[in-house]
């Protein structure tokens, strides 16, 4: 049963990642860094997608050129505006991370940080919810500001 659950979690997370990818790709360059800060909302989503996939949160480090700025208690943003290409690269990194890590996860193991004490099963469900929350926000921004609406993805098989 555990393998079935892991497979289901993986394909649903990959579907969410695909929807995030569609939103990033659909964003026109002139909207990327305007007052809505589309880039930053997409980056925040990717940062936590990556973070919630690790086995040990204390050892988390995003790939270069990204930093741990999302953990700044004062809410400091990253030192620069990341490009669409950089975020697509990070998205592909996160997709590969999910594909490589979820099948071998112990779903009973704990994901513990200062704010959460969840099983790996629960943090994966939380991760899907978090990505979808932000995909909804990004899609709404695209609809309101650019008349662009990425499509629904039910699953994205691994």
N, CA, C and O atoms as a GROMACS GRO file, in nm:
protein
  632
    1UNK      N    1   0.082  -0.120   0.000
    1UNK     CA    2   0.000   0.000   0.000
    1UNK      C    3   0.086   0.126   0.000
    1UNK      O    4   0.051   0.225  -0.065
    2UNK      N    5   0.196   0.124   0.071
    2UNK     CA    6   0.283   0.241   0.080
    2UNK      C    7   0.334   0.284  -0.058
    2UNK      O    8   0.342   0.404  -0.086
    3UNK      N    9   0.368   0.187  -0.144
    3UNK     CA   10   0.414   0.221  -0.278
    3UNK      C   11   0.303   0.288  -0.360
    3UNK      O   12   0.329   0.381  -0.436
    4UNK      N   13   0.180   0.241  -0.343
    4UNK     CA   14   0.066   0.303  -0.411
    4UNK      C   15   0.046   0.446  -0.364
    4UNK      O   16   0.023   0.536  -0.445
    5UNK      N   17   0.056   0.467  -0.233
    5UNK     CA   18   0.042   0.602  -0.178
    5UNK      C   19   0.153   0.692  -0.229
    5UNK      O   20   0.127   0.806  -0.269
    6UNK      N   21   0.276   0.644  -0.228
    6UNK     CA   22   0.389   0.724  -0.277
    6UNK      C   23   0.371   0.760  -0.424
    6UNK      O   24   0.395   0.874  -0.463
    7UNK      N   25   0.328   0.664  -0.505
    7UNK     CA   26   0.306   0.689  -0.647
    7UNK      C   27   0.196   0.793  -0.666
    7UNK      O   28   0.210   0.883  -0.749
    8UNK      N   29   0.088   0.782  -0.590
    8UNK     CA   30  -0.022   0.879  -0.599
    8UNK      C   31   0.023   1.018  -0.558
    8UNK      O   32  -0.009   1.116  -0.625
    9UNK      N   33   0.096   1.027  -0.448
    9UNK     CA   34   0.148   1.157  -0.404
    9UNK      C   35   0.240   1.217  -0.510
    9UNK      O   36   0.234   1.336  -0.538
   10UNK      N   37   0.326   1.133  -0.567
   10UNK     CA   38   0.420   1.181  -0.667
   10UNK      C   39   0.348   1.234  -0.791
   10UNK      O   40   0.380   1.344  -0.837
   11UNK      N   41   0.254   1.159  -0.844
   11UNK     CA   42   0.189   1.206  -0.968
   11UNK      C   43   0.106   1.331  -0.942
   11UNK      O   44   0.095   1.417  -1.029
   12UNK      N   45   0.046   1.342  -0.824
   12UNK     CA   46  -0.029   1.464  -0.793
   12UNK      C   47   0.064   1.584  -0.774
   12UNK      O   48   0.032   1.694  -0.818
   13UNK      N   49   0.177   1.563  -0.709
   13UNK     CA   50   0.274   1.672  -0.694
   13UNK      C   51   0.328   1.712  -0.831
   13UNK      O   52   0.344   1.830  -0.860
   14UNK      N   53   0.357   1.614  -0.916
   14UNK     CA   54   0.407   1.645  -1.050
   14UNK      C   55   0.302   1.721  -1.132
   14UNK      O   56   0.337   1.808  -1.212
   15UNK      N   57   0.175   1.688  -1.113
   15UNK     CA   58   0.069   1.765  -1.178
   15UNK      C   59   0.069   1.910  -1.131
   15UNK      O   60   0.052   2.002  -1.211
   16UNK      N   61   0.087   1.930  -1.002
   16UNK     CA   62   0.094   2.066  -0.947
   16UNK      C   63   0.215   2.141  -1.002
   16UNK      O   64   0.206   2.259  -1.034
   17UNK      N   65   0.327   2.071  -1.011
   17UNK     CA   66   0.449   2.133  -1.066
   17UNK      C   67   0.427   2.172  -1.211
   17UNK      O   68   0.471   2.279  -1.254
   18UNK      N   69   0.360   2.087  -1.287
   18UNK     CA   70   0.331   2.117  -1.428
   18UNK      C   71   0.243   2.242  -1.438
   18UNK      O   72   0.265   2.326  -1.525
   19UNK      N   73   0.145   2.254  -1.350
   19UNK     CA   74   0.059   2.372  -1.353
   19UNK      C   75   0.139   2.498  -1.316
   19UNK      O   76   0.115   2.605  -1.373
   20UNK      N   77   0.232   2.486  -1.222
   20UNK     CA   78   0.319   2.599  -1.188
   20UNK      C   79   0.406   2.636  -1.308
   20UNK      O   80   0.424   2.754  -1.338
   21UNK      N   81   0.458   2.535  -1.375
   21UNK     CA   82   0.539   2.560  -1.495
   21UNK      C   83   0.458   2.635  -1.601
   21UNK      O   84   0.507   2.730  -1.661
   22UNK      N   85   0.334   2.592  -1.624
   22UNK     CA   86   0.250   2.659  -1.723
   22UNK      C   87   0.227   2.805  -1.686
   22UNK      O   88   0.227   2.891  -1.774
   23UNK      N   89   0.207   2.834  -1.559
   23UNK     CA   90   0.185   2.972  -1.516
   23UNK      C   91   0.311   3.056  -1.538
   23UNK      O   92   0.302   3.169  -1.586
   24UNK      N   93   0.427   3.002  -1.505
   24UNK     CA   94   0.553   3.075  -1.524
   24UNK      C   95   0.574   3.102  -1.672
   24UNK      O   96   0.606   3.214  -1.711
   25UNK      N   97   0.557   3.001  -1.756
   25UNK     CA   98   0.578   3.016  -1.900
   25UNK      C   99   0.479   3.117  -1.959
   25UNK      O  100   0.514   3.193  -2.048
   26UNK      N  101   0.355   3.118  -1.909
   26UNK     CA  102   0.252   3.207  -1.963
   26UNK      C  103   0.271   3.353  -1.925
   26UNK      O  104   0.211   3.441  -1.986
   27UNK      N  105   0.352   3.379  -1.825
   27UNK     CA  106   0.368   3.516  -1.777
   27UNK      C  107   0.447   3.600  -1.878
   27UNK      O  108   0.562   3.568  -1.908
   28UNK      N  109   0.386   3.708  -1.929
   28UNK     CA  110   0.459   3.797  -2.020
   28UNK      C  111   0.574   3.868  -1.947
   28UNK      O  112   0.563   3.897  -1.828
   29UNK      N  113   0.680   3.894  -2.018
   29UNK     CA  114   0.798   3.956  -1.958
   29UNK      C  115   0.765   4.089  -1.890
   29UNK      O  116   0.820   4.121  -1.785
   30UNK      N  117   0.676   4.166  -1.950
   30UNK     CA  118   0.644   4.297  -1.893
   30UNK      C  119   0.567   4.286  -1.760
   30UNK      O  120   0.559   4.384  -1.686
   31UNK      N  121   0.511   4.172  -1.731
   31UNK     CA  122   0.440   4.150  -1.606
   31UNK      C  123   0.527   4.080  -1.502
   31UNK      O  124   0.491   4.074  -1.385
   32UNK      N  125   0.641   4.028  -1.543
   32UNK     CA  126   0.728   3.946  -1.457
   32UNK      C  127   0.767   4.018  -1.329
   32UNK      O  128   0.762   3.960  -1.221
   33UNK      N  129   0.805   4.145  -1.340
   33UNK     CA  130   0.853   4.219  -1.223
   33UNK      C  131   0.781   4.352  -1.206
   33UNK      O  132   0.844   4.452  -1.174
   34UNK      N  133   0.652   4.355  -1.227
   34UNK     CA  134   0.579   4.479  -1.201
   34UNK      C  135   0.537   4.478  -1.053
   34UNK      O  136   0.591   4.401  -0.974
   35UNK      N  137   0.443   4.561  -1.017
   35UNK     CA  138   0.403   4.575  -0.877
   35UNK      C  139   0.349   4.445  -0.817
   35UNK      O  140   0.354   4.427  -0.696
   36UNK      N  141   0.298   4.355  -0.900
   36UNK     CA  142   0.245   4.228  -0.849
   36UNK      C  143   0.355   4.128  -0.812
   36UNK      O  144   0.331   4.031  -0.741
   37UNK      N  145   0.476   4.153  -0.861
   37UNK     CA  146   0.592   4.066  -0.834
   37UNK      C  147   0.562   3.918  -0.860
   37UNK      O  148   0.582   3.833  -0.773
   38UNK      N  149   0.516   3.890  -0.979
   38UNK     CA  150   0.488   3.753  -1.021
   38UNK      C  151   0.610   3.664  -0.997
   38UNK      O  152   0.598   3.553  -0.944
   39UNK      N  153   0.727   3.712  -1.036
   39UNK     CA  154   0.852   3.635  -1.022
   39UNK      C  155   0.871   3.590  -0.879
   39UNK      O  156   0.910   3.476  -0.854
   40UNK      N  157   0.844   3.681  -0.784
   40UNK     CA  158   0.871   3.647  -0.645
   40UNK      C  159   0.772   3.543  -0.593
   40UNK      O  160   0.810   3.453  -0.518
   41UNK      N  161   0.647   3.555  -0.631
   41UNK     CA  162   0.548   3.455  -0.590
   41UNK      C  163   0.584   3.317  -0.646
   41UNK      O  164   0.569   3.216  -0.578
   42UNK      N  165   0.631   3.314  -0.770
   42UNK     CA  166   0.674   3.187  -0.831
   42UNK      C  167   0.797   3.133  -0.759
   42UNK      O  168   0.807   3.014  -0.731
   43UNK      N  169   0.891   3.223  -0.728
   43UNK     CA  170   1.013   3.180  -0.658
   43UNK      C  171   0.979   3.124  -0.520
   43UNK      O  172   1.027   3.016  -0.483
   44UNK      N  173   0.897   3.194  -0.445
   44UNK     CA  174   0.856   3.149  -0.311
   44UNK      C  175   0.798   3.007  -0.319
   44UNK      O  176   0.829   2.921  -0.237
   45UNK      N  177   0.714   2.985  -0.418
   45UNK     CA  178   0.651   2.854  -0.435
   45UNK      C  179   0.756   2.746  -0.460
   45UNK      O  180   0.750   2.638  -0.401
   46UNK      N  181   0.852   2.776  -0.547
   46UNK     CA  182   0.957   2.678  -0.579
   46UNK      C  183   1.048   2.653  -0.459
   46UNK      O  184   1.086   2.539  -0.432
   47UNK      N  185   1.082   2.759  -0.388
   47UNK     CA  186   1.170   2.745  -0.271
   47UNK      C  187   1.110   2.647  -0.172
   47UNK      O  188   1.177   2.554  -0.126
   48UNK      N  189   0.981   2.668  -0.138
   48UNK     CA  190   0.918   2.579  -0.040
   48UNK      C  191   0.885   2.442  -0.097
   48UNK      O  192   0.883   2.344  -0.024
   49UNK      N  193   0.858   2.434  -0.225
   49UNK     CA  194   0.842   2.302  -0.289
   49UNK      C  195   0.969   2.220  -0.266
   49UNK      O  196   0.962   2.104  -0.226
   50UNK      N  197   1.082   2.280  -0.290
   50UNK     CA  198   1.211   2.215  -0.272
   50UNK      C  199   1.234   2.181  -0.124
   50UNK      O  200   1.272   2.068  -0.090
   51UNK      N  201   1.211   2.277  -0.038
   51UNK     CA  202   1.233   2.259   0.106
   51UNK      C  203   1.149   2.144   0.162
   51UNK      O  204   1.201   2.061   0.237
   52UNK      N  205   1.022   2.139   0.126
   52UNK     CA  206   0.933   2.036   0.182
   52UNK      C  207   0.962   1.897   0.126
   52UNK      O  208   0.901   1.800   0.171
   53UNK      N  209   1.051   1.886   0.031
   53UNK     CA  210   1.090   1.755  -0.021
   53UNK      C  211   1.209   1.693   0.053
   53UNK      O  212   1.237   1.574   0.036
   54UNK      N  213   1.280   1.771   0.134
   54UNK     CA  214   1.400   1.719   0.200
   54UNK      C  215   1.363   1.627   0.316
   54UNK      O  216   1.256   1.640   0.376
   55UNK      N  217   1.452   1.535   0.347
   55UNK     CA  218   1.430   1.447   0.461
   55UNK      C  219   1.462   1.518   0.592
   55UNK      O  220   1.395   1.498   0.693
   56UNK      N  221   1.567   1.603   0.590
   56UNK     CA  222   1.610   1.674   0.710
   56UNK      C  223   1.608   1.824   0.683
   56UNK      O  224   1.699   1.875   0.617
   57UNK      N  225   1.508   1.895   0.732
   57UNK     CA  226   1.498   2.039   0.704
   57UNK      C  227   1.620   2.119   0.750
   57UNK      O  228   1.652   2.222   0.690
   58UNK      N  229   1.688   2.074   0.854
   58UNK     CA  230   1.804   2.148   0.904
   58UNK      C  231   1.919   2.149   0.804
   58UNK      O  232   2.006   2.237   0.811
   59UNK      N  233   1.922   2.054   0.712
   59UNK     CA  234   2.032   2.046   0.616
   59UNK      C  235   1.996   2.109   0.481
   59UNK      O  236   2.075   2.100   0.387
   60UNK      N  237   1.879   2.172   0.470
   60UNK     CA  238   1.834   2.225   0.342
   60UNK      C  239   1.921   2.340   0.292
   60UNK      O  240   1.959   2.429   0.368
   61UNK      N  241   1.953   2.334   0.164
   61UNK     CA  242   2.020   2.444   0.094
   61UNK      C  243   1.971   2.440  -0.050
   61UNK      O  244   1.984   2.337  -0.118
   62UNK      N  245   1.913   2.550  -0.098
   62UNK     CA  246   1.868   2.551  -0.238
   62UNK      C  247   1.988   2.553  -0.333
   62UNK      O  248   2.098   2.590  -0.292
   63UNK      N  249   1.968   2.514  -0.457
   63UNK     CA  250   2.080   2.517  -0.552
   63UNK      C  251   2.115   2.662  -0.588
   63UNK      O  252   2.031   2.752  -0.580
   64UNK      N  253   2.240   2.683  -0.628
   64UNK     CA  254   2.282   2.816  -0.674
   64UNK      C  255   2.202   2.853  -0.798
   64UNK      O  256   2.172   2.765  -0.878
   65UNK      N  257   2.167   2.976  -0.815
   65UNK     CA  258   2.206   3.098  -0.744
   65UNK      C  259   2.113   3.135  -0.630
   65UNK      O  260   2.121   3.247  -0.580
   66UNK      N  261   2.026   3.045  -0.588
   66UNK     CA  262   1.924   3.078  -0.490
   66UNK      C  263   1.983   3.076  -0.349
   66UNK      O  264   2.081   3.006  -0.322
   67UNK      N  265   1.921   3.152  -0.260
   67UNK     CA  266   1.970   3.167  -0.124
   67UNK      C  267   1.862   3.125  -0.025
   67UNK      O  268   1.753   3.084  -0.064
   68UNK      N  269   1.895   3.135   0.102
   68UNK     CA  270   1.799   3.103   0.208
   68UNK      C  271   1.718   3.226   0.249
   68UNK      O  272   1.666   3.231   0.360
   69UNK      N  273   1.708   3.324   0.162
   69UNK     CA  274   1.639   3.449   0.196
   69UNK      C  275   1.494   3.427   0.241
   69UNK      O  276   1.441   3.507   0.318
   70UNK      N  277   1.430   3.323   0.194
   70UNK     CA  278   1.291   3.297   0.234
   70UNK      C  279   1.280   3.270   0.384
   70UNK      O  280   1.171   3.283   0.441
   71UNK      N  281   1.389   3.234   0.448
   71UNK     CA  282   1.388   3.209   0.592
   71UNK      C  283   1.414   3.336   0.673
   71UNK      O  284   1.408   3.332   0.796
   72UNK      N  285   1.442   3.447   0.608
   72UNK     CA  286   1.473   3.572   0.678
   72UNK      C  287   1.352   3.615   0.761
   72UNK      O  288   1.244   3.636   0.706
   73UNK      N  289   1.369   3.628   0.894
   73UNK     CA  290   1.254   3.664   0.978
   73UNK      C  291   1.199   3.803   0.949
   73UNK      O  292   1.083   3.832   0.980
   74UNK      N  293   1.279   3.890   0.890
   74UNK     CA  294   1.234   4.025   0.856
   74UNK      C  295   1.162   4.028   0.721
   74UNK      O  296   1.108   4.131   0.681
   75UNK      N  297   1.161   3.915   0.651
   75UNK     CA  298   1.092   3.909   0.523
   75UNK      C  299   1.171   3.964   0.406
   75UNK      O  300   1.113   4.005   0.305
   76UNK      N  301   1.302   3.967   0.419
   76UNK     CA  302   1.386   4.016   0.310
   76UNK      C  303   1.367   3.930   0.186
   76UNK      O  304   1.358   3.808   0.194
   77UNK      N  305   1.361   3.996   0.073
   77UNK     CA  306   1.347   3.925  -0.054
   77UNK      C  307   1.486   3.884  -0.105
   77UNK      O  308   1.586   3.930  -0.052
   78UNK      N  309   1.491   3.800  -0.206
   78UNK     CA  310   1.620   3.761  -0.263
   78UNK      C  311   1.699   3.884  -0.309
   78UNK      O  312   1.641   3.990  -0.330
   79UNK      N  313   1.829   3.869  -0.324
   79UNK     CA  314   1.914   3.984  -0.359
   79UNK      C  315   1.895   4.037  -0.502
   79UNK      O  316   1.947   4.143  -0.537
   80UNK      N  317   1.820   3.963  -0.584
   80UNK     CA  318   1.798   4.007  -0.722
   80UNK      C  319   1.665   3.949  -0.770
   80UNK      O  320   1.608   3.860  -0.707
   81UNK      N  321   1.618   4.001  -0.883
   81UNK     CA  322   1.498   3.946  -0.948
   81UNK      C  323   1.544   3.827  -1.031
   81UNK      O  324   1.626   3.842  -1.122
   82UNK      N  325   1.491   3.710  -1.002
   82UNK     CA  326   1.528   3.593  -1.079
   82UNK      C  327   1.454   3.593  -1.212
   82UNK      O  328   1.338   3.635  -1.221
   83UNK      N  329   1.522   3.547  -1.314
   83UNK     CA  330   1.463   3.544  -1.448
   83UNK      C  331   1.370   3.424  -1.461
   83UNK      O  332   1.372   3.330  -1.381
   84UNK      N  333   1.288   3.431  -1.563
   84UNK     CA  334   1.198   3.320  -1.593
   84UNK      C  335   1.280   3.193  -1.618
   84UNK      O  336   1.243   3.085  -1.572
   85UNK      N  337   1.390   3.206  -1.690
   85UNK     CA  338   1.475   3.090  -1.720
   85UNK      C  339   1.533   3.030  -1.592
   85UNK      O  340   1.538   2.908  -1.578
   86UNK      N  341   1.576   3.115  -1.498
   86UNK     CA  342   1.629   3.064  -1.372
   86UNK      C  343   1.522   2.988  -1.295
   86UNK      O  344   1.549   2.883  -1.236
   87UNK      N  345   1.400   3.040  -1.295
   87UNK     CA  346   1.294   2.973  -1.221
   87UNK      C  347   1.248   2.845  -1.289
   87UNK      O  348   1.209   2.750  -1.222
   88UNK      N  349   1.251   2.842  -1.422
   88UNK     CA  350   1.220   2.716  -1.492
   88UNK      C  351   1.328   2.613  -1.461
   88UNK      O  352   1.297   2.495  -1.442
   89UNK      N  353   1.454   2.655  -1.456
   89UNK     CA  354   1.561   2.562  -1.416
   89UNK      C  355   1.537   2.509  -1.274
   89UNK      O  356   1.554   2.390  -1.249
   90UNK      N  357   1.498   2.598  -1.183
   90UNK     CA  358   1.471   2.556  -1.046
   90UNK      C  359   1.350   2.460  -1.043
   90UNK      O  360   1.351   2.362  -0.969
   91UNK      N  361   1.250   2.490  -1.121
   91UNK     CA  362   1.134   2.402  -1.131
   91UNK      C  363   1.174   2.263  -1.178
   91UNK      O  364   1.130   2.163  -1.122
   92UNK      N  365   1.258   2.256  -1.280
   92UNK     CA  366   1.305   2.125  -1.329
   92UNK      C  367   1.388   2.054  -1.224
   92UNK      O  368   1.380   1.931  -1.212
   93UNK      N  369   1.467   2.128  -1.148
   93UNK     CA  370   1.544   2.072  -1.037
   93UNK      C  371   1.448   2.011  -0.933
   93UNK      O  372   1.469   1.900  -0.885
   94UNK      N  373   1.342   2.087  -0.900
   94UNK     CA  374   1.244   2.038  -0.801
   94UNK      C  375   1.169   1.915  -0.853
   94UNK      O  376   1.142   1.822  -0.777
   95UNK      N  377   1.136   1.916  -0.981
   95UNK     CA  378   1.067   1.800  -1.040
   95UNK      C  379   1.157   1.676  -1.028
   95UNK      O  380   1.111   1.570  -0.986
   96UNK      N  381   1.283   1.690  -1.064
   96UNK     CA  382   1.377   1.578  -1.054
   96UNK      C  383   1.395   1.536  -0.908
   96UNK      O  384   1.406   1.417  -0.878
   97UNK      N  385   1.399   1.633  -0.818
   97UNK     CA  386   1.411   1.604  -0.674
   97UNK      C  387   1.291   1.520  -0.626
   97UNK      O  388   1.308   1.424  -0.552
   98UNK      N  389   1.172   1.557  -0.670
   98UNK     CA  390   1.052   1.482  -0.631
   98UNK      C  391   1.056   1.340  -0.686
   98UNK      O  392   1.030   1.244  -0.613
   99UNK      N  393   1.090   1.327  -0.813
   99UNK     CA  394   1.094   1.195  -0.877
   99UNK      C  395   1.198   1.104  -0.810
   99UNK      O  396   1.175   0.984  -0.794
  100UNK      N  397   1.311   1.163  -0.770
  100UNK     CA  398   1.417   1.084  -0.708
  100UNK      C  399   1.390   1.052  -0.562
  100UNK      O  400   1.429   0.945  -0.514
  101UNK      N  401   1.324   1.142  -0.491
  101UNK     CA  402   1.314   1.125  -0.346
  101UNK      C  403   1.186   1.058  -0.296
  101UNK      O  404   1.191   0.982  -0.200
  102UNK      N  405   1.073   1.085  -0.358
  102UNK     CA  406   0.946   1.035  -0.302
  102UNK      C  407   0.938   0.882  -0.300
  102UNK      O  408   0.891   0.828  -0.200
  103UNK      N  409   0.980   0.810  -0.404
  103UNK     CA  410   0.969   0.663  -0.398
  103UNK      C  411   1.046   0.598  -0.283
  103UNK      O  412   1.008   0.490  -0.238
  104UNK      N  413   1.152   0.662  -0.235
  104UNK     CA  414   1.230   0.602  -0.128
  104UNK      C  415   1.199   0.660   0.011
  104UNK      O  416   1.262   0.621   0.109
  105UNK      N  417   1.104   0.750   0.019
  105UNK     CA  418   1.072   0.812   0.148
  105UNK      C  419   1.007   0.713   0.244
  105UNK      O  420   0.928   0.628   0.204
  106UNK      N  421   1.042   0.728   0.370
  106UNK     CA  422   0.971   0.662   0.478
  106UNK      C  423   0.860   0.758   0.517
  106UNK      O  424   0.887   0.860   0.580
  107UNK      N  425   0.736   0.727   0.482
  107UNK     CA  426   0.625   0.818   0.504
  107UNK      C  427   0.594   0.842   0.652
  107UNK      O  428   0.526   0.938   0.687
  108UNK      N  429   0.645   0.755   0.737
  108UNK     CA  430   0.625   0.771   0.882
  108UNK      C  431   0.730   0.862   0.945
  108UNK      O  432   0.707   0.918   1.052
  109UNK      N  433   0.845   0.877   0.879
  109UNK     CA  434   0.952   0.963   0.932
  109UNK      C  435   0.898   1.104   0.950
  109UNK      O  436   0.806   1.146   0.880
  110UNK      N  437   0.955   1.177   1.046
  110UNK     CA  438   0.907   1.310   1.079
  110UNK      C  439   0.984   1.418   1.002
  110UNK      O  440   1.106   1.408   0.983
  111UNK      N  441   0.912   1.519   0.960
  111UNK     CA  442   0.968   1.643   0.905
  111UNK      C  443   0.947   1.745   1.016
  111UNK      O  444   0.835   1.790   1.040
  112UNK      N  445   1.057   1.782   1.084
  112UNK     CA  446   1.047   1.868   1.201
  112UNK      C  447   1.132   1.992   1.182
  112UNK      O  448   1.251   1.984   1.154
  113UNK      N  449   1.067   2.108   1.197
  113UNK     CA  450   1.139   2.235   1.204
  113UNK      C  451   1.076   2.316   1.316
  113UNK      O  452   0.998   2.262   1.394
  114UNK      N  453   1.108   2.444   1.324
  114UNK     CA  454   1.056   2.527   1.434
  114UNK      C  455   0.905   2.545   1.428
  114UNK      O  456   0.843   2.583   1.528
  115UNK      N  457   0.844   2.519   1.311
  115UNK     CA  458   0.701   2.546   1.293
  115UNK      C  459   0.616   2.423   1.266
  115UNK      O  460   0.494   2.426   1.280
  116UNK      N  461   0.679   2.316   1.227
  116UNK     CA  462   0.603   2.198   1.186
  116UNK      C  463   0.665   2.071   1.244
  116UNK      O  464   0.787   2.060   1.259
  117UNK      N  465   0.580   1.978   1.276
  117UNK     CA  466   0.621   1.844   1.314
  117UNK      C  467   0.522   1.750   1.245
  117UNK      O  468   0.422   1.707   1.304
  118UNK      N  469   0.551   1.718   1.119
  118UNK     CA  470   0.462   1.641   1.033
  118UNK      C  471   0.532   1.512   0.992
  118UNK      O  472   0.655   1.505   0.986
  119UNK      N  473   0.452   1.411   0.964
  119UNK     CA  474   0.509   1.293   0.900
  119UNK      C  475   0.546   1.332   0.756
  119UNK      O  476   0.498   1.433   0.705
  120UNK      N  477   0.630   1.253   0.693
  120UNK     CA  478   0.662   1.281   0.552
  120UNK      C  479   0.538   1.268   0.464
  120UNK      O  480   0.526   1.337   0.364
  121UNK      N  481   0.448   1.180   0.502
  121UNK     CA  482   0.322   1.171   0.428
  121UNK      C  483   0.250   1.306   0.434
  121UNK      O  484   0.209   1.360   0.332
  122UNK      N  485   0.236   1.360   0.555
  122UNK     CA  486   0.162   1.486   0.571
  122UNK      C  487   0.234   1.603   0.506
  122UNK      O  488   0.168   1.689   0.448
  123UNK      N  489   0.367   1.609   0.513
  123UNK     CA  490   0.437   1.722   0.451
  123UNK      C  491   0.425   1.716   0.299
  123UNK      O  492   0.424   1.820   0.233
  124UNK      N  493   0.415   1.596   0.242
  124UNK     CA  494   0.393   1.586   0.097
  124UNK      C  495   0.254   1.635   0.059
  124UNK      O  496   0.239   1.705  -0.042
  125UNK      N  497   0.153   1.601   0.137
  125UNK     CA  498   0.018   1.654   0.112
  125UNK      C  499   0.019   1.805   0.128
  125UNK      O  500  -0.038   1.878   0.046
  126UNK      N  501   0.084   1.853   0.233
  126UNK     CA  502   0.097   1.997   0.257
  126UNK      C  503   0.167   2.065   0.140
  126UNK      O  504   0.127   2.174   0.098
  127UNK      N  505   0.270   2.002   0.087
  127UNK     CA  506   0.346   2.055  -0.026
  127UNK      C  507   0.256   2.072  -0.149
  127UNK      O  508   0.259   2.175  -0.216
  128UNK      N  509   0.177   1.970  -0.178
  128UNK     CA  510   0.083   1.978  -0.291
  128UNK      C  511  -0.013   2.094  -0.270
  128UNK      O  512  -0.037   2.173  -0.361
  129UNK      N  513  -0.069   2.105  -0.150
  129UNK     CA  514  -0.162   2.214  -0.120
  129UNK      C  515  -0.095   2.350  -0.136
  129UNK      O  516  -0.154   2.442  -0.191
  130UNK      N  517   0.029   2.362  -0.089
  130UNK     CA  518   0.101   2.489  -0.098
  130UNK      C  519   0.125   2.528  -0.243
  130UNK      O  520   0.102   2.643  -0.281
  131UNK      N  521   0.170   2.434  -0.324
  131UNK     CA  522   0.195   2.464  -0.466
  131UNK      C  523   0.063   2.504  -0.532
  131UNK      O  524   0.058   2.604  -0.604
  132UNK      N  525  -0.042   2.428  -0.509
  132UNK     CA  526  -0.171   2.459  -0.573
  132UNK      C  527  -0.228   2.593  -0.527
  132UNK      O  528  -0.289   2.664  -0.606
  133UNK      N  529  -0.208   2.627  -0.402
  133UNK     CA  530  -0.251   2.758  -0.351
  133UNK      C  531  -0.188   2.870  -0.433
  133UNK      O  532  -0.255   2.963  -0.477
  134UNK      N  533  -0.057   2.859  -0.452
  134UNK     CA  534   0.015   2.964  -0.525
  134UNK      C  535  -0.012   2.958  -0.675
  134UNK      O  536  -0.013   3.062  -0.742
  135UNK      N  537  -0.033   2.839  -0.729
  135UNK     CA  538  -0.071   2.829  -0.870
  135UNK      C  539  -0.204   2.902  -0.892
  135UNK      O  540  -0.220   2.972  -0.991
  136UNK      N  541  -0.297   2.885  -0.800
  136UNK     CA  542  -0.424   2.955  -0.810
  136UNK      C  543  -0.406   3.105  -0.809
  136UNK      O  544  -0.469   3.177  -0.886
  137UNK      N  545  -0.319   3.152  -0.720
  137UNK     CA  546  -0.291   3.295  -0.711
  137UNK      C  547  -0.225   3.346  -0.839
  137UNK      O  548  -0.264   3.451  -0.892
  138UNK      N  549  -0.127   3.274  -0.889
  138UNK     CA  550  -0.057   3.315  -1.012
  138UNK      C  551  -0.151   3.314  -1.132
  138UNK      O  552  -0.146   3.402  -1.218
  139UNK      N  553  -0.236   3.212  -1.138
  139UNK     CA  554  -0.332   3.202  -1.248
  139UNK      C  555  -0.431   3.318  -1.244
  139UNK      O  556  -0.465   3.375  -1.348
  140UNK      N  557  -0.476   3.353  -1.125
  140UNK     CA  558  -0.566   3.468  -1.113
  140UNK      C  559  -0.497   3.596  -1.157
  140UNK      O  560  -0.556   3.677  -1.228
  141UNK      N  561  -0.372   3.616  -1.116
  141UNK     CA  562  -0.298   3.735  -1.159
  141UNK      C  563  -0.284   3.740  -1.310
  141UNK      O  564  -0.298   3.846  -1.371
  142UNK      N  565  -0.256   3.625  -1.371
  142UNK     CA  566  -0.244   3.620  -1.517
  142UNK      C  567  -0.377   3.653  -1.582
  142UNK      O  568  -0.381   3.727  -1.681
  143UNK      N  569  -0.485   3.600  -1.529
  143UNK     CA  570  -0.618   3.625  -1.586
  143UNK      C  571  -0.654   3.773  -1.574
  143UNK      O  572  -0.704   3.833  -1.669
  144UNK      N  573  -0.629   3.832  -1.459
  144UNK     CA  574  -0.667   3.970  -1.434
  144UNK      C  575  -0.580   4.072  -1.509
  144UNK      O  576  -0.628   4.178  -1.549
  145UNK      N  577  -0.454   4.039  -1.528
  145UNK     CA  578  -0.360   4.136  -1.580
  145UNK      C  579  -0.314   4.110  -1.723
  145UNK      O  580  -0.269   4.203  -1.791
  146UNK      N  581  -0.324   3.987  -1.768
  146UNK     CA  582  -0.266   3.952  -1.898
  146UNK      C  583  -0.363   3.874  -1.986
  146UNK      O  584  -0.331   3.842  -2.100
  147UNK      N  585  -0.481   3.845  -1.935
  147UNK     CA  586  -0.579   3.765  -2.006
  147UNK      C  587  -0.520   3.631  -2.053
  147UNK      O  588  -0.550   3.582  -2.162
  148UNK      N  589  -0.436   3.574  -1.968
  148UNK     CA  590  -0.376   3.443  -1.997
  148UNK      C  591  -0.420   3.347  -1.886
  148UNK      O  592  -0.417   3.383  -1.769
  149UNK      N  593  -0.460   3.228  -1.924
  149UNK     CA  594  -0.503   3.130  -1.825
  149UNK      C  595  -0.445   2.993  -1.860
  149UNK      O  596  -0.490   2.928  -1.954
  150UNK      N  597  -0.343   2.950  -1.784
  150UNK     CA  598  -0.292   2.814  -1.806
  150UNK      C  599  -0.398   2.710  -1.777
  150UNK      O  600  -0.491   2.734  -1.700
  151UNK      N  601  -0.384   2.594  -1.838
  151UNK     CA  602  -0.484   2.489  -1.824
  151UNK      C  603  -0.466   2.403  -1.701
  151UNK      O  604  -0.363   2.410  -1.633
  152UNK      N  605  -0.566   2.323  -1.674
  152UNK     CA  606  -0.565   2.227  -1.564
  152UNK      C  607  -0.483   2.106  -1.602
  152UNK      O  608  -0.486   2.062  -1.717
  153UNK      N  609  -0.410   2.051  -1.506
  153UNK     CA  610  -0.335   1.927  -1.524
  153UNK      C  611  -0.380   1.833  -1.414
  153UNK      O  612  -0.363   1.864  -1.296
  154UNK      N  613  -0.437   1.719  -1.450
  154UNK     CA  614  -0.485   1.628  -1.346
  154UNK      C  615  -0.369   1.550  -1.282
  154UNK      O  616  -0.360   1.540  -1.160
  155UNK      N  617  -0.282   1.496  -1.365
  155UNK     CA  618  -0.161   1.429  -1.316
  155UNK      C  619  -0.052   1.449  -1.421
  155UNK      O  620  -0.080   1.482  -1.536
  156UNK      N  621   0.069   1.430  -1.378
  156UNK     CA  622   0.182   1.433  -1.470
  156UNK      C  623   0.266   1.312  -1.435
  156UNK      O  624   0.355   1.321  -1.350
  157UNK      N  625   0.239   1.202  -1.498
  157UNK     CA  626   0.303   1.074  -1.463
  157UNK      C  627   0.455   1.085  -1.461
  157UNK      O  628   0.516   1.150  -1.546
  158UNK      N  629   0.514   1.020  -1.364
  158UNK     CA  630   0.660   1.018  -1.350
  158UNK      C  631   0.721   0.926  -1.454
  158UNK      O  632   0.843   0.911  -1.459
   0.00000   0.00000   0.00000
